[in-house]
């Protein structure tokens, strides 16, 4: 039963997720349009293939991940390890009547693959050059596109700042797997500085050299803690007098040892020569 004074709330209860959804209100749309922080990105121009496909009405079809392998007669992955129709996995290449008997088919296959890669790279650079004309590339890519090894490249539309050149040089220097560590250095190029700090771990076993660092660190921490409250827990005058007394005792003991050694050096060692001592010893032994 509902108590008097209670208001009936409308909830949509989800018992599976233990969630209750309350009623909500839709706010009116904003009246003032705020401008963007940055300008709208310019659309990239279509590549040669995209323009050709649009002209001919060719639609992009998604390739299947699994294809039929003619060598093994099974279905395998298109790319990656143990892929289908892998050229490198073929141990024997059948000779055709038109093949040159003096030509190595394996070397020819590698050469053809190399030429295909070079052609793809040239097309990629050409597309970058076309996109750079419209200013549809980021700053670091746009700078790289102005120096492409293709004839007919355009100059940069604006003067490149020193910071942008430094950023591009840094990105290019560290764009390898090793971070530019094993790359060839140019003449006059400074070695790359390590920005981070190397972590130094203390040795497990304490020794006379680096092993004593841990003890020194703990002593420094204790000295800092003690020095803050030294006026409460330490009598400085008494400690100084004790230190002086200990130092004086040590000096006196060292002085006494030094005098004793000099006295021993000055004293002559006297040997007792008794007549017949050696003879008596011999007779007794007999």
Residue, then its C-alpha position, 0 to 999 in steps of 0.5 A: x500500500x502506498x503511504x500518504x504523502x509519497x509520490x509515485x515515481x516512474x522507473x524502468x527497472x532492469x532486474x538482469x543488470x540491476x539498473x533503474x532508468x529514471x525519466x529524462x527530458x530532451x533539451x532544446x537545440x542550441x541557438x548559438x553556433x560556436x566556431x571550431x578550434x581548428x579549420x575543417x580538414x580538407x578532403x583528400x583528392x582521389x588517387x588514380x585508381x579511385x578516379x578510374x574505378x569511379x569512371x568505370x563503375x568498379x566497386x570495391x569488393x572485400x576479399x575473402x580471408x580464406x582461399x583455396x590453395x592449389x598446391x596442397x588442395x586445402x583452404x588456407x589463409x590469404x596472408x600471413x604464415x602458411x598462406x595459400x599459393x605461397x611462391x616461396x614454398x614452391x620447391x620446383x618451378x615447371x619450365x615452359x617452352x618459352x623460358x630461357x634455359x640460362x635464366x634462373x627462375x627463382x632469381x627471376x621471381x625475386x626480381x619481379x617481386x622487387x619491381x612490383x614493390x618499387x612500382x607500388x612505392x612510386x604510385x604511393x609517392x605520386x598520390x602523396x604529391x597530388x594530395x600535397x597540392x591541395x594541402x590535405x596532408x599533415x605538416x610532417x607528411x607535407x614536407x616529405x611530399x615536397x621532396x619526392x623523387x618524382x619529376x614535377x614536384x611543387x614547392x612548399x606553399x608557405x615558408x617552413x619554420x625551424x620547428x617544423x623542420x626539426x619535428x620532421x627530422x626527428x620523426x624521420x630519424x626515429x622511424x625505424x624499428x631500432x629508433x635510429x640507433x643503427x642507421x648511418x649517420x650523416x657528416x657532422x650529425x650529432x649522436x642522438x641524446x637519450x631523453x629518459x633517465x636510466x634506472x640504476x639498481x643497487x646490487x643484491x650483495x653488499x661489497x666495498x665498491x657499489x655495494x656500499x651505496x645502499x648503506x650510504x643512502x640509508x645513512x643519508x636518510x637517517x641523517x636528514x631525519x635526525x638533523x630536523x629534530x636534533x635539538x630535541x633528541x641530541x645534546x650537541x655539547x656532550x657529543x662534541x666533548x665525547x668525540x674530543x675525548x675519544x680522539x685524544x685517547x686514540x692520539x695518546x695510544x698511537x703516541x705510546x706505541x710509537x715511543x715503544x717501538x723507538x725504545x726497542x730499536x735503541x736498546x741493544x740485545x745482549x747475549x749471555x756467553x757462559x763458559x761451558x754452557x754448550x759443553x754441558x748441554x752436550x754432555x747432558x744429551x749424551 
